[in-house]
């Protein structure tokens, strides 16, 4: 959602692509990946909540949405 992967790019199993443009991160590059991911606002993009929202609240909202 907040990352752009070039057409035809192959992401190896266990790796992650993140950023604009997306960079490929091997499993051993956690700190470098986090530096990119932190700016992408995953909780806001996916769940519509600010970073730091407790998982219990996110799951309550998700459960309510699925219930409807």
Secondary structure, 3 states (H helix, E strand, C coil): CCCCCCCCCCCCCCCEEECCCCEEECCCCHHHHHHHHHHHCHHHHHHCCCCCCCHHHHHHHHHHHHHC
